[in-house]
Amino acid sequence: MNKKTVLLTIEALLCVITAAVLIVLDLSIYMKGLAARAENPMANIYTAEAIADNAVFVLPLFVLIALVTILSTFLSVRDDNQDKAATGIDIGKNVANTGADNITNKVRLTVLALAIIFIIIGIFNGSMSDVLIKASKICTECIGLG
């Protein structure tokens, strides 16, 4: 296996594991909330504290995914099948490579760096708890999960 296949496989596995962990954590929050509602029907199932307690388990996975993505970007690892045109369509078939891929990678890396910086700033100024509270209220009030 070459480095491209290994990095793409690791990234895919990390995404699948993260999704599975998020599902299990969401179910555990929901089951604990149902137990709390049995005692007090007006209890709030999705509290910021419950979400923050469980976020500790998934945060390292997000960091690993970000690191593998950054490593893949620096090593110029891409899935060759990702940008192939649909069969039967000749759009872009005879277009020469003008170096736009290099500019695109620099723009992507810049946007990724800015996103990480703004996420860190948001965590330190307390916006993360506000977003978690708003997200839990949207799930419980609008979608009707709780």
MILO-16130 format. One record per residue: residue in three letters; x, y, z of N, C-alpha, C, O, CB in turn. Coordinates in steps of 0.001 Angstrom, whole numbers, padded with zeros to 6 digits, always signed. Glycine has a CB too. Layout:
<pts>
ALAXYZXYZXYZXYZXYZ/...
</pts>
This chain:
<pts>
MET+000849-001189+000000+000000+000000+000000+000889+001245+000000+001903+001310+000695-000963+000002+001232/ASN+000489+002201-000778+001251+003439-000809+000699+004433+000210-000326+004182+000844+001229+004048-002218/LYS+001394+005568+000360+001018+006528+001395-000370+007112+001146-001095+007417+002093+002046+007650+001470/LYS-000742+007268-000132-002052+007829-000448-003166+006910+000046-004117+007362+000683-002186+008063-001959/THR-003041+005633-000248-004059+004669+000158-004139+004569+001676-005229+004489+002243-003765+003292-000446/VAL-002990+004575+002328-002968+004467+003791-003639+005687+004430-004480+005536+005317-001512+004327+004304/LEU-003274+006889+003986-003856+008097+004583-005354+008201+004318-006119+008575+005208-003154+009339+004046/LEU-005775+007874+003102-007209+007927+002798-007992+006889+003597-009113+007148+004035-007441+007713+001303/THR-007389+005705+003784-008047+004659+004580-008133+005068+006044-009166+004868+006683-007294+003323+004449/ILE-007062+005634+006577-007077+006080+007976-008117+007176+008172-008859+007165+009154-005681+006587+008405/GLU-008171+008111+007249-009144+009199+007378-010579+008679+007308-011441+009116+008071-008915+010245+006284/ALA-010829+007745+006392-012166+007172+006282-012544+006407+007547-013668+006526+008036-012250+006250+005067/LEU-011607+005624+008074-011883+004866+009302-012132+005795+010491-013022+005543+011302-010715+003920+009615/LEU-011350+006862+010592-011563+007818+011680-012937+008464+011583-013594+008676+012602-010477+008896+011665/CYS-013378+008777+010372-014715+009363+010199-015806+008384+010594-016778+008769+011243-014921+009808+008750/VAL-015657+007123+010212-016658+006106+010566-016672+005888+012079-017743+005802+012681-016368+004766+009830/ILE-015507+005800+012691-015428+005617+014144-016034+006812+014866-016742+006644+015859-013966+005412+014588/THR-015759+008021+014375-016321+009221+014992-017841+009214+014908-018521+009544+015879-015762+010480+014322/ALA-018368+008842+013762-019825+008768+013617-020417+007742+014583-021445+008001+015208-020204+008411+012167/ALA-019778+006585+014706-020273+005558+015628-020217+006043+017077-021155+005825+017844-019457+004265+015475/VAL-019116+006701+017450-018989+007215+018820-020056+008279+019090-020656+008302+020164-017572+007803+019053/LEU-020288+009157+018115-021322+010182+018298-022701+009562+018472-023486+010028+019299-021333+011141+017111/ILE-023005+008533+017716-024305+007861+017849-024443+007245+019233-025480+007394+019880-024476+006776+016764/VAL-023404+006554+019689-023460+005915+021015-023593+006970+022113-024373+006793+023049-022195+005048+021259/LEU-022841+008063+022006-022917+009115+023025-024291+009787+023019-024837+010095+024079-021817+010165+022794/ASP-024848+010013+021826-026179+010609+021756-027228+009700+022389-028116+010163+023104-026551+010906+020305/LEU-027115+008413+022119-028062+007475+022730-027904+007421+024245-028894+007303+024966-027878+006080+022142/SER-026673+007507+024730-026483+007470+026178-027056+008734+026838-027646+008661+027917-024986+007324+026516/ILE-026881+009886+026187-027477+011120+026720-028997+010998+026735-029653+011386+027701-027042+012353+025879/TYR-029539+010461+025665-030988+010317+025573-031531+009351+026628-032565+009618+027241-031377+009839+024180/MET-030836+008230+026839-031309+007255+027835-031213+007820+029249-032103+007600+030070-030499+005950+027738/LYS-030130+008549+029535-030020+009184+030856-031104+010251+031021-031647+010431+032111-028611+009812+031048/GLY-031407+010944+029945-032453+011958+029994-033826+011360+030221-034650+011931+030936-032456+012757+028723/LEU-034071+010207+029609-035358+009532+029830-035501+009092+031279-036587+009166+031853-035498+008319+028897/ALA-034404+008635+031868-034442+008250+033286-034715+009473+034157-035455+009392+035138-033109+007575+033709/ALA-034110+010612+033793-034354+011838+034551-035798+012311+034367-036405+012836+035300-033372+012942+034117/ARG-036343+012126+033167-037737+012525+032923-038724+011636+033665-039822+012076+034005-038041+012489+031432/ALA-038342+010387+033918-039224+009502+034670-039401+010017+036092-040477+009900+036678-038670+008067+034683/GLU-038328+010591+036642-038398+011151+037981-039069+012519+037984-039857+012827+038877-037009+011253+038577/ASN-038754+013339+036981-039296+014689+036880-039707+014929+035428-038844+015109+034568-038253+015759+037361/PRO-041009+014935+035143-041466+015085+033756-041040+016405+033092-041039+016499+031864-042964+014978+033715/MET-040690+017393+033864-040284+018683+033297-038774+018815+033166-038270+019889+032838-040816+019813+034149/ALA-038042+017724+033423-036577+017772+033365-036109+017989+031930-036699+017477+030979-035966+016473+033935/ASN-035053+018746+031802-034458+018992+030495-033482+017863+030185-032511+017649+030912-033743+020379+030451/ILE-033748+017148+029105-032916+015994+028761-031550+016424+028265-030529+015896+028708-033602+015138+027707/TYR-031525+017372+027354-030269+017771+026720-029722+019017+027395-030068+020140+027028-030470+018019+025210/THR-028874+018809+028371-028259+019937+029053-026850+020141+028515-026239+019226+027963-028237+019714+030585/ALA-026355+021343+028685-024994+021641+028228-023971+020807+029000-022934+020432+028454-024686+023145+028390/GLU-024258+020524+030245-023331+019732+031050-023239+018298+030529-022150+017729+030456-023765+019734+032521/ALA-024382+017718+030170-024379+016347+029648-023640+016270+028322-022901+015320+028064-025812+015831+029478/ILE-023845+017271+027493-023165+017290+026198-021665+017506+026392-020855+016847+025740-023754+018392+025289/ALA-021298+018412+027271-019879+018691+027506-019171+017477+028118-018021+017197+027781-019722+019913+028427/ASP-019854+016758+029013-019254+015559+029606-018942+014507+028548-017915+013834+028622-020184+014969+030666/ASN-019820+014366+027570-019617+013362+026532-018724+013863+025397-018179+013053+024647-020951+012926+025973/ALA-018565+015166+025258-017720+015715+024192-016253+015370+024411-015465+015382+023465-017890+017232+024107/VAL-015884+015068+025636-014497+014717+025950-014089+013452+025194-012924+013306+024824-014316+014516+027475/PHE-015027+012543+024961-014706+011290+024294-014507+011460+022790-013727+010727+022181-015796+010284+024551/VAL-015200+012412+022196-015151+012544+020746-014150+013610+020282-013763+013617+019113-016530+012875+020219/LEU-013737+014490+021158-012812+015555+020790-011469+015016+020266-010972+015547+019273-012571+016456+021987/PRO-010861+013996+020878-009607+013468+020311-009772+012916+018897-008854+013007+018082-009058+012380+021208/LEU-010938+012348+018607-011169+011844+017256-011220+012985+016246-010680+012865+015147-012467+011037+017203/PHE-011869+014097+016614-011898+015258+015730-010491+015811+015503-010153+016220+014393-012806+016347+016313/VAL-009683+015822+016547-008305+016309+016416-007509+015391+015497-006745+015870+014659-007622+016405+017803/LEU-007677+014072+015641-006973+013132+014762-007398+013301+013312-006558+013264+012413-007226+011694+015210/ILE-008691+013486+013075-009173+013702+011706-008564+014972+011132-008147+014990+009973-010716+013786+011672/ALA-008509+016032+011928-007918+017288+011448-006438+017111+011134-005952+017625+010127-008103+018403+012490/LEU-005723+016390+011986-004293+016170+011743-004048+015348+010481-003152+015664+009697-003660+015472+012942/VAL-004840+014297+010282-004679+013475+009078-005032+014286+007833-004382+014144+006797-005560+012205+009160/THR-006053+015131+007925-006433+015976+006792-005332+016979+006464-005018+017198+005294-007745+016714+007089/ILE-004752+017580+007483-003654+018535+007258-002444+017811+006670-001803+018323+005753-003262+019252+008586/LEU-002130+016630+007188-001025+015844+006651-001278+015478+005190-000371+015559+004362-000816+014575+007488/SER-002496+015081+004878-002847+014751+003497-002718+015968+002590-002300+015849+001438-004270+014195+003427/THR-003076+017129+003106-002968+018352+002310-001510+018677+002024-001163+019017+000892-003642+019531+003032/PHE-000655+018576+003029+000760+018867+002827+001435+017865+001886+002348+018221+001141+001475+018877+004160/LEU+000977+016613+001928+001558+015586+001062+000858+015510-000296+001201+014665-001123+001493+014230+001749/SER-000113+016381-000527-000884+016425-001785-001549+015086-002086-001515+014609-003220+000027+016822-002955/VAL-002144+014492-001078-002836+013221-001246-004290+013508-001570-004984+014206-000830-002710+012332+000025/ARG-004738+012958-002685-006125+013121-003122-006642+011792-003628-005870+010932-004052-006248+014211-004221/ASP-007941+011631-003579-008576+010468-004176-008716+010737-005669-009384+011692-006065-009967+010168-003513/ASP-008097+009909-006498-008114+010133-007941-009513+010023-008527-009793+010626-009564-007198+009150-008628/ASN-010382+009278-007898-011737+009095-008414-012689+010214-008004-013826+010260-008474-012284+007776-007943/GLN-012245+011101-007149-013134+012112-006575-013671+013084-007609-014868+013371-007608-012415+012875-005503/ASP-012824+013602-008494-013244+014657-009402-013442+014178-010833-013377+014988-011758-012242+015760-009383/LYS-013679+012902-011039-013891+012409-012392-015273+012817-012877-016247+012813-012125-013725+010879-012451/ALA-015328+013165-014147-016601+013563-014746-017500+012347-014889-017028+011212-014959-016380+014238-016120/ALA-018790+012598-014930-019747+011518-015121-019560+010927-016511-019166+011633-017440-021200+012020-014925/THR-019839+009647-016657-019652+009011-017960-020659+009552-018955-021816+009811-018624-019781+007485-017847/GLY-020192+009716-020178-021058+010207-021234-021046+011712-021373-021664+012249-022292-022442+009749-020997/ILE-020356+012406-020482-020292+013865-020544-018859+014250-020878-017923+013786-020226-020760+014524-019194/ASP-018679+015102-021895-017339+015476-022343-016906+016834-021825-015923+017383-022322-017280+015471-023843/ILE-017594+017392-020856-017255+018718-020345-015902+018645-019642-015690+017808-018765-018358+019247-019375/GLY-014994+019531-020037-013699+019602-019398-012725+018532-019815-011665+018396-019205-013871+019542-017962/LYS-013050+017776-020828-012197+016666-021234-010865+017142-021815-009834+016507-021594-012920+015804-022248/ASN-010875+018253-022557-009672+018715-023224-009077+019947-022557-008343+020693-023205-009969+019010-024668/VAL-009364+020178-021313-008849+021345-020614-007458+021018-020084-007256+019989-019437-009802+021778-019461/ALA-006503+021899-020362-005131+021691-019898-005002+022114-018440-005728+022995-017978-004130+022474-020776/ASN-004083+021488-017718-003832+021852-016327-003014+023138-016314-001889+023170-016813-003094+020703-015558/THR-003586+024201-015739-002934+025511-015759-002329+025891-014420-001996+027056-014202-003918+026565-016177/GLY-002184+024944-013536-001627+025248-012223-002687+025701-011230-002356+026144-010129-000569+026308-012350/ALA-003938+025597-011601-005017+026018-010712-005123+025107-009492-005599+025525-008436-006346+026038-011465/ASP-004673+023853-009644-004731+022932-008505-003867+023426-007355-004257+023292-006195-004287+021530-008925/ASN-002712+023990-007648-001820+024506-006623-002451+025689-005895-002364+025789-004671-000484+024915-007239/ILE-003080+026576-006642-003759+027727-006037-004941+027253-005197-005179+027760-004101-004236+028722-007127/THR-005677+026276-005721-006828+025738-004989-006382+025125-003666-007037+025322-002643-007569+024686-005839/ASN-005282+024389-003675-004784+023788-002434-004363+024856-001428-004594+024700-000229-003604+022856-002731/LYS-003753+025930-001899-003360+027007-000990-004581+027689-000387-004585+028023+000798-002493+028034-001723/VAL-005616+027897-001198-006844+028515-000693-007503+027598+000334-007954+028059+001383-007826+028822-001855/ARG-007559+026311+000038-008158+025350+000975-007406+025330+002300-008017+025317+003368-008176+023942+000362/LEU-006082+025327+002226-005276+025303+003436-005454+026588+004246-005500+026549+005476-003803+025102+003084/THR-005555+027719+003559-005783+028993+004249-007137+029003+004939-007245+029438+006085-005688+030164+003265/VAL-008178+028527+004249-009515+028481+004846-009533+027522+006041-010168+027805+007056-010566+028050+003793/LEU-008842+026396+005919-008761+025449+007033-008067+026077+008238-008528+025926+009369-008019+024179+006602/ALA-006960+026781+007998-006236+027430+009096-007103+028496+009762-007136+028589+010989-004926+028057+008582/LEU-007805+029303+008961-008691+030323+009533-009819+029686+010333-010182+030181+011401-009273+031210+008424/ALA-010371+028596+009825-011446+027914+010546-010961+027406+011899-011655+027553+012905-011994+026750+009713/ILE-009783+026815+011925-009230+026302+013185-008979+027451+014162-009262+027333+015354-007915+025519+012926/ILE-008447+028559+013652-008198+029725+014514-009503+030245+015108-009574+030530+016304-007494+030848+013722/PHE-010541+030370+014269-011814+030891+014774-012498+029914+015733-013170+030340+016672-012746+031205+013610/ILE-012333+028624+015506-012889+027643+016445-012206+027767+017799-012872+027745+018834-012732+026205+015896/ILE-010888+027898+017800-010155+028046+019066-010565+029335+019779-010762+029333+020994-008628+028040+018814/ILE-010694+030435+019032-011144+031697+019639-012539+031527+020232-012808+032014+021330-011142+032845+018591/GLY-013424+030843+019520-014781+030621+020014-014810+029770+021272-015637+029998+022155-015618+029970+018945/ILE-013923+028797+021365-013871+027951+022560-013423+028779+023761-013982+028653+024851-012915+026748+022344/PHE-012409+029629+023560-011881+030403+024676-012797+031538+025123-012732+031941+026284-010550+030961+024306/ASN-013650+032069+024241-014530+033157+024681-015894+032659+025146-016770+033470+025445-014715+034156+023560/GLY-016096+031335+025214-017319+030788+025774-018433+030568+024773-019546+030221+025167-017801+031674+026830/SER-018172+030755+023503-019212+030575+022496-019592+029114+022307-020698+028814+021857-018759+031153+021181/MET-018684+028202+022647-018962+026791+022458-020162+026352+023291-021008+025602+022802-017737+025959+022816/SER-020250+026798+024519-021385+026407+025356-022681+027006+024833-023732+026369+024907-021155+026839+026807/ASP-022619+028232+024301-023823+028835+023719-024314+028038+022519-025516+027816+022366-023548+030284+023307/VAL-023388+027607+021667-023759+026836+020487-024336+025487+020893-025310+025028+020296-022548+026643+019562/LEU-023747+024844+021904-024271+023557+022367-025682+023704+022923-026540+022861+022664-023350+022957+023431/ILE-025927+024758+023680-027264+024977+024241-028269+025239+023123-029369+024687+023133-027252+026159+025240/LYS-027893+026081+022160-028794+026379+021041-029062+025128+020207-030195+024893+019786-028202+027488+020152/ALA-028035+024334+019970-028213+023113+019179-029133+022124+019893-029973+021486+019258-026853+022457+018896/SER-028977+021998+021195-029843+021069+021922-031277+021570+021947-032209+020767+021900-029335+020866+023351/LYS-031472+022878+022021-032829+023421+021989-033473+023242+020623-034672+022977+020536-032815+024895+022365/ILE-032694+023382+019556-033236+023157+018219-033696+021713+018080-034771+021451+017541-032188+023495+017139/CYS-032887+020776+018563-033259+019366+018461-034515+019061+019268-035392+018326+018814-032110+018481+018933/THR-034593+019627+020456-035722+019276+021315-036995+020038+020962-038089+019486+021078-035367+019533+022756/GLU-036875+021297+020532-038062+022109+020289-038557+022013+018853-039746+021802+018616-037777+023546+020628/CYS-037657+022166+017903-038077+022231+016503-038277+020856+015899-039299+020593+015265-037063+022996+015690/ILE-037315+019987+016093-037391+018666+015465-038253+017733+016306-038887+016825+015769-035979+018068+015275/GLY-038281+017942+017588-039154+017162+018453-038542+015871+018936-039242+014864+019045-040412+016863+017747/LEU-037245+015870+019232-036622+014648+019727-036877+014406+021202-036786+013269+021665-035149+014695+019481/GLY-037191+015442+021940-037307+015257+023375-038659+015412+023924-038854+015274+025132-036453+016163+024048/
</pts>
